Amino acid sequence: FLFKQKTAYEISLGLVGSEMGRRDRYATHHGAVLFPTQKEQTITLPFLLQALYFLPNPVALGWYGYINDRTMIGASKLYRAKSLQEIKNSVAKLDSPATSVTFATIDGHIGDIIAGKIPKRDSIIQSAYFRDGTDSSQDWKGYIPEEDMPRSIDPIDGYIVACNNQISPNTMKNKLGTTGLMTSRAIRANEYIRRKIKEGHLFDEKDIIDLQMDTIDVYATELVPSMVELANRYREKYDYTSNDGKEGDAKKINDLIDILKKGGFDNKPESTGALVFNVLTNEMKKLVFTEQFKEDFERNYILGMYGMTHVFGNLIRDWAENKNLNSPYCLNSKLKRSPKIPELCPHNFILSLVNTYNYIAKNLGEDKKNWQWGLLASIVHPHFPFSKTILQPFFVKERKGIGNANTLNVGKFKENGDKYEIPFYGLNRIVANLKDSKSINYCMGTGQSGNPFSKHYFDGSADHLKGQYHPLKQPILSR
């Protein structure tokens, strides 16, 4: 953090969840550096530091962009840009932390530019992790120059996919943008677009709507064969009574495997395959990382990160190939071990299958006709602050769930007792034809009114579920 001088001083600071107290601080170019106390390391900061970055380092209280910041100027000019060069000039003034600017122009240019200030360090690897503010090797050597920032303008493929995926080739000299992952959504978007191009298809608004509404989970399609292989190898060895189960659990496992083998991981409300896969992965996550993260909220946070989807998938593939069968990630001191399956990870996987069946049957019944993703999961529309009051029934609306965190029509879910809730999804969607400023279509998951008694409070929900878009009567593009 570029120490200007190491002058000690004291300030009073109250952190959420901690008592007011006096702490040692050091002056730096970028504000005071906070040294967590032992109490703050174990109580206040685990969510921010330990759970996310594992090491509770001292952190700066200032923001590196506060000196001569031009972000508002750049953003204002960007919205008014009339040419590709004006877009580049505007983006260069965005001094905020790193951000991605994806754009298209009416004269046929497309681009994705990473903007913002990123510090130079001795290490070529730029990390998202906190660095030790007292270590001089982490000093900033200035900022990455504009010409060395990742960007893609008018790529040869003719399109850009921006789905939280890796944006730079592995040959990027400063490694910026190379630590991302090719998310399932990005893979699915590339598959769709390349197939259409190969067919000689000319894209229009309907194709973009189809992409926004797509609910295919390529992660499930790729991972299920490993799950089936693992289940077939160990299900006969599993001692169901070791976890207070019943011999009838063997049939439950067979039923689930039959459903998974049929495929059908299109996360539409009526999908059975998607229901089983989503609940199974959720049940499996309850049995991993239990020793590394004692608190559920810490483990759930880590497992909810995009990168963990790949980590979790690699674990399952390894187990199916007889690798890492006793990974420390599978340690769980609360479980009774089955002597017939001494390997930790396969044991937990088979138990997860049993738990999956029991959870679905408890909430949807034994009749497989009712085993539908949309009957267990629901999209929830909170309305703060009223959703936290006795008026909650009037303001909070729900509808059948669709999608998951791996689908283009994203629907990131969480378990809430006897149901799954999807609080994170694509609420507002817009498709614009830049050749025609009047051709802008949208759909909204709720409605235009904030009054719960108005007919327009939730009247957009049905069309949003079906992918029925409507013309925007007052275009947001004037040129």
Salt bridges, closest charged atoms under 4 A:
GLU10 OE1 - ARG22 NE 3.28
GLU19 OE2 - LYS39 NZ 3.77
GLU40 OE2 - ARG23 NH2 3.34
ASP95 OD2 - ARG70 NE 3.02
GLU146 OE2 - ARG151 NH2 3.94
ASP148 OD1 - LYS173 NZ 3.67
ASP154 OD2 - HIS109 ND1 2.68
GLU191 OE1 - ARG188 NH1 3.83
GLU199 OE2 - ARG195 NH1 3.89
ASP207 OD2 - HIS201 NE2 2.80
ASP210 OD2 - LYS206 NZ 3.07
ASP214 OD1 - ARG188 NH2 2.87
GLU222 OE1 - ARG317 NH1 2.45
GLU229 OE2 - ARG233 NH2 2.81
ASP244 OD1 - LYS336 NZ 3.33
ASP249 OD1 - LYS252 NZ 3.14
ASP255 OD2 - LYS251 NZ 2.98
ASP255 OD2 - LYS368 NZ 3.74
ASP266 OD2 - LYS268 NZ 3.03
GLU283 OE2 - LYS286 NZ 2.98
GLU291 OE1 - LYS294 NZ 2.91
ASP296 OD1 - ARG299 NH2 2.74
GLU321 OE1 - LYS323 NZ 3.21
GLU398 OE2 - LYS419 NZ 3.12
GLU415 OE1 - LYS286 NZ 2.86
GLU421 OE2 - LYS419 NZ 3.85
ASP459 OD2 - HIS456 ND1 2.83
ASP463 OD1 - LYS466 NZ 3.85
ASP463 OD2 - HIS470 NE2 2.74
